[in-house]
Amino acid sequence: MVAFAQTTPATETSSQLISLVVILVIFFAVFYFLLIRPQRRRQKEHVALLTSLKRGDRVLTAGGIIGTIEDIEENEVVLAVEEGKIRLAKTSIVDKVKK
């Protein structure tokens, strides 16, 4: 005769709690590696780009405007475009363009 161990309600509850914690940890790890970590890397790259800007660089803005930097302030840049100049927020610059 085979004797089966009877599970008590306390054992079932702790087993369910452990499996819930494991699922939550796995979910957070996936969330971190797929969303948070790549976003931080892109943010660091963008900050490095903004700090490396200097007068005379050709840049591309988020709106698709390509121009040459005429003046740089703390939060703004002045771009020279074909028909004049534009003042933009420094954070709207997304890339340097090769000449």
KOLGUNU-609114 format. One record per atom (N, C-alpha, C): residue number from 1; x, y, z; residue in one letter. Coordinates in Angstrom, 1 decimal. Layout:
N
   resi        u        v        w   resn
    NUM        X        Y        Z      A
...
END
This chain:
99
   resi        u        v        w   resn
      1      0.8     -1.2      0.0      M
      1      0.0      0.0      0.0      M
      1      0.9      1.2      0.0      M
      2      0.5      2.2     -0.8      V
      2      1.3      3.4     -1.0      V
      2      0.6      4.5     -0.2      V
      3      1.4      5.2      0.6      A
      3      0.8      6.2      1.5      A
      3      1.2      7.6      0.8      A
      4      0.2      8.4      0.6      F
      4      0.4      9.7      0.0      F
      4      0.5     10.7      1.1      F
      5      1.4     11.6      1.0      A
      5      1.5     12.7      2.0      A
      5      0.3     13.7      1.7      A
      6     -0.3     14.0      2.8      Q
      6     -1.4     14.9      2.7      Q
      6     -0.9     16.3      2.8      Q
      7     -1.4     17.2      1.9      T
      7     -1.0     18.6      1.9      T
      7     -1.9     19.4      2.8      T
      8     -1.3     20.2      3.6      T
      8     -2.1     21.0      4.5      T
      8     -2.4     22.4      3.8      T
      9     -3.4     23.1      4.2      P
      9     -3.6     24.4      3.6      P
      9     -2.4     25.3      3.7      P
     10     -1.7     25.2      4.8      A
     10     -0.5     26.1      4.9      A
     10      0.6     25.8      3.9      A
     11      0.8     24.5      3.6      T
     11      1.7     24.1      2.6      T
     11      1.3     24.6      1.2      T
     12      0.1     24.5      0.9      E
     12     -0.4     24.9     -0.4      E
     12     -0.3     26.4     -0.6      E
     13     -0.6     27.2      0.5      T
     13     -0.5     28.6      0.4      T
     13      1.0     29.1      0.3      T
     14      1.9     28.4      1.0      S
     14      3.3     28.8      0.8      S
     14      3.8     28.4     -0.5      S
     15      3.4     27.3     -1.1      S
     15      3.8     26.9     -2.4      S
     15      3.3     27.9     -3.5      S
     16      2.1     28.3     -3.3      Q
     16      1.5     29.3     -4.2      Q
     16      2.2     30.7     -4.1      Q
     17      2.6     31.0     -2.9      L
     17      3.3     32.3     -2.7      L
     17      4.7     32.3     -3.3      L
     18      5.4     31.2     -3.2      I
     18      6.7     31.0     -3.8      I
     18      6.6     31.1     -5.3      I
     19      5.7     30.4     -5.9      S
     19      5.5     30.4     -7.3      S
     19      5.1     31.8     -7.8      S
     20      4.3     32.6     -7.1      L
     20      4.0     33.9     -7.4      L
     20      5.2     34.9     -7.4      L
     21      6.0     34.7     -6.4      V
     21      7.2     35.5     -6.3      V
     21      8.2     35.2     -7.4      V
     22      8.3     34.0     -7.8      V
     22      9.2     33.6     -8.9      V
     22      8.7     34.2    -10.2      V
     23      7.4     34.1    -10.4      I
     23      6.8     34.7    -11.7      I
     23      7.1     36.2    -11.7      I
     24      6.9     36.9    -10.6      L
     24      7.1     38.3    -10.5      L
     24      8.5     38.7    -10.8      L
     25      9.5     37.9    -10.2      V
     25     10.9     38.2    -10.4      V
     25     11.2     38.0    -11.9      V
     26     10.7     37.0    -12.5      I
     26     11.0     36.7    -13.9      I
     26     10.4     37.8    -14.8      I
     27      9.2     38.2    -14.5      F
     27      8.5     39.3    -15.2      F
     27      9.3     40.6    -15.1      F
     28      9.8     41.0    -13.9      F
     28     10.6     42.2    -13.7      F
     28     11.9     42.1    -14.5      F
     29     12.5     40.9    -14.5      A
     29     13.8     40.8    -15.2      A
     29     13.6     41.0    -16.7      A
     30     12.6     40.4    -17.3      V
     30     12.3     40.6    -18.7      V
     30     12.0     42.0    -19.0      V
     31     11.2     42.6    -18.1      F
     31     10.8     44.0    -18.3      F
     31     12.0     44.9    -18.3      F
     32     13.0     44.7    -17.4      Y
     32     14.2     45.5    -17.2      Y
     32     15.0     45.3    -18.5      Y
     33     15.3     44.1    -18.9      F
     33     16.2     43.9    -20.0      F
     33     15.6     44.3    -21.4      F
     34     14.3     44.3    -21.5      L
     34     13.7     44.6    -22.8      L
     34     13.3     46.1    -22.9      L
     35     13.1     46.7    -21.8      L
     35     12.6     48.1    -21.8      L
     35     13.5     49.1    -21.1      L
     36     13.8     48.9    -19.9      I
     36     14.5     49.9    -19.1      I
     36     15.9     50.1    -19.5      I
     37     16.6     49.0    -19.6      R
     37     18.1     49.0    -20.0      R
     37     18.4     49.7    -21.3      R
     38     17.7     49.3    -22.4      P
     38     17.9     49.9    -23.7      P
     38     17.5     51.4    -23.7      P
     39     16.5     51.8    -23.0      Q
     39     16.1     53.2    -22.9      Q
     39     17.2     54.0    -22.2      Q
     40     17.8     53.5    -21.2      R
     40     18.8     54.2    -20.5      R
     40     20.1     54.4    -21.4      R
     41     20.4     53.3    -22.1      R
     41     21.5     53.4    -23.0      R
     41     21.3     54.5    -24.1      R
     42     20.1     54.5    -24.7      R
     42     19.8     55.5    -25.7      R
     42     19.8     56.9    -25.1      R
     43     19.4     57.1    -23.8      Q
     43     19.4     58.4    -23.2      Q
     43     20.8     58.8    -22.9      Q
     44     21.7     57.9    -22.5      K
     44     23.1     58.3    -22.3      K
     44     23.8     58.7    -23.6      K
     45     23.4     58.0    -24.7      E
     45     24.0     58.3    -26.0      E
     45     23.5     59.7    -26.5      E
     46     22.2     60.0    -26.2      H
     46     21.7     61.3    -26.6      H
     46     22.4     62.5    -25.8      H
     47     22.5     62.2    -24.5      V
     47     23.2     63.2    -23.7      V
     47     24.6     63.5    -24.1      V
     48     25.3     62.4    -24.5      A
     48     26.7     62.5    -25.0      A
     48     26.7     63.3    -26.3      A
     49     25.7     63.0    -27.2      L
     49     25.6     63.8    -28.4      L
     49     25.4     65.3    -28.2      L
     50     24.5     65.6    -27.3      L
     50     24.3     67.0    -27.0      L
     50     25.5     67.7    -26.3      L
     51     26.2     67.0    -25.5      T
     51     27.4     67.7    -24.9      T
     51     28.5     67.8    -25.9      T
     52     28.5     67.0    -27.0      S
     52     29.6     67.1    -27.9      S
     52     29.4     68.1    -29.0      S
     53     28.2     68.8    -29.0      L
     53     27.9     69.7    -30.1      L
     53     28.8     71.0    -30.0      L
     54     29.1     71.5    -31.2      K
     54     29.9     72.7    -31.2      K
     54     29.5     73.5    -32.4      K
     55     29.9     74.7    -32.4      R
     55     29.6     75.6    -33.5      R
     55     30.1     75.1    -34.9      R
     56     29.3     75.1    -35.9      G
     56     29.7     74.6    -37.2      G
     56     29.3     73.2    -37.5      G
     57     28.8     72.4    -36.5      D
     57     28.3     71.1    -36.8      D
     57     27.0     71.1    -37.6      D
     58     26.9     70.2    -38.5      R
     58     25.6     70.0    -39.2      R
     58     24.8     69.0    -38.4      R
     59     23.6     69.3    -38.1      V
     59     22.7     68.4    -37.3      V
     59     21.4     68.2    -37.9      V
     60     20.7     67.1    -37.5      L
     60     19.4     66.8    -37.9      L
     60     18.5     66.9    -36.7      L
     61     17.4     67.6    -36.8      T
     61     16.4     67.7    -35.7      T
     61     15.4     66.7    -35.7      T
     62     14.6     66.6    -34.7      A
     62     13.5     65.6    -34.6      A
     62     12.4     65.9    -35.6      A
     63     12.3     67.1    -36.1      G
     63     11.4     67.5    -37.1      G
     63     11.9     67.3    -38.5      G
     64     13.1     66.8    -38.7      G
     64     13.6     66.6    -40.0      G
     64     14.4     67.7    -40.6      G
     65     14.6     68.8    -39.9      I
     65     15.4     69.9    -40.4      I
     65     16.9     69.7    -40.3      I
     66     17.6     70.0    -41.3      I
     66     19.0     69.8    -41.3      I
     66     19.6     71.2    -41.4      I
     67     20.5     71.5    -40.5      G
     67     21.1     72.9    -40.5      G
     67     22.5     72.8    -39.8      G
     68     23.1     74.0    -39.9      T
     68     24.5     74.1    -39.2      T
     68     24.3     75.0    -38.0      T
     69     25.0     74.6    -36.9      I
     69     24.9     75.3    -35.7      I
     69     25.6     76.6    -35.8      I
     70     24.9     77.7    -35.5      E
     70     25.5     79.0    -35.5      E
     70     25.8     79.5    -34.1      E
     71     25.0     79.1    -33.1      D
     71     25.2     79.5    -31.7      D
     71     24.6     78.5    -30.8      D
     72     25.3     78.2    -29.7      I
     72     24.8     77.2    -28.7      I
     72     24.7     77.9    -27.4      I
     73     23.5     77.7    -26.7      E
     73     23.3     78.2    -25.4      E
     73     23.0     77.0    -24.5      E
     74     22.7     77.2    -23.3      E
     74     22.5     76.0    -22.4      E
     74     21.4     75.1    -22.8      E
     75     20.2     75.7    -23.2      N
     75     19.1     74.9    -23.6      N
     75     18.6     75.1    -25.0      N
     76     19.3     76.0    -25.7      E
     76     18.8     76.3    -27.1      E
     76     20.0     76.4    -28.1      E
     77     19.7     76.2    -29.3      V
     77     20.7     76.3    -30.4      V
     77     20.1     77.1    -31.5      V
     78     20.9     77.8    -32.2      V
     78     20.5     78.6    -33.4      V
     78     21.1     77.9    -34.6      V
     79     20.2     77.4    -35.5      L
     79     20.6     76.7    -36.7      L
     79     20.5     77.6    -37.9      L
     80     21.5     77.6    -38.8      A
     80     21.5     78.3    -40.0      A
     80     20.9     77.2    -41.1      A
     81     19.8     77.6    -41.7      V
     81     19.2     76.8    -42.7      V
     81     19.3     77.5    -44.0      V
     82     18.8     77.0    -45.1      E
     82     18.9     77.6    -46.4      E
     82     18.3     79.0    -46.5      E
     83     17.2     79.2    -45.8      E
     83     16.5     80.5    -45.9      E
     83     16.6     81.4    -44.7      E
     84     17.6     81.1    -43.8      G
     84     17.7     82.0    -42.6      G
     84     18.2     81.2    -41.5      G
     85     17.7     81.6    -40.3      K
     85     18.1     81.0    -39.0      K
     85     16.9     80.6    -38.2      K
     86     17.0     79.5    -37.4      I
     86     16.0     79.1    -36.5      I
     86     16.5     78.8    -35.1      I
     87     15.7     79.1    -34.1      R
     87     16.1     78.9    -32.7      R
     87     15.3     77.7    -32.3      R
     88     16.1     76.6    -31.8      L
     88     15.4     75.4    -31.4      L
     88     15.9     75.0    -30.0      L
     89     15.1     74.1    -29.4      A
     89     15.5     73.5    -28.1      A
     89     16.6     72.5    -28.4      A
     90     17.6     72.6    -27.6      K
     90     18.8     71.7    -27.8      K
     90     18.4     70.2    -27.8      K
     91     17.4     69.9    -27.0      T
     91     17.0     68.4    -26.9      T
     91     16.4     67.9    -28.2      T
     92     16.0     68.8    -29.1      S
     92     15.3     68.4    -30.4      S
     92     16.3     67.9    -31.4      S
     93     17.6     68.1    -31.1      I
     93     18.7     67.6    -32.0      I
     93     18.8     66.1    -31.8      I
     94     18.7     65.3    -32.9      V
     94     18.8     63.8    -32.8      V
     94     20.0     63.2    -33.3      V
     95     20.7     63.9    -34.2      D
     95     21.9     63.3    -34.8      D
     95     22.8     64.4    -35.5      D
     96     24.1     64.0    -35.6      K
     96     25.0     64.8    -36.4      K
     96     25.0     64.3    -37.8      K
     97     25.0     65.2    -38.8      V
     97     25.0     64.8    -40.2      V
     97     26.4     65.1    -40.8      V
     98     26.8     64.1    -41.6      K
     98     28.1     64.3    -42.2      K
     98     28.0     65.2    -43.4      K
     99     29.0     66.1    -43.6      K
     99     28.9     67.1    -44.7      K
     99     29.1     66.5    -46.0      K
END
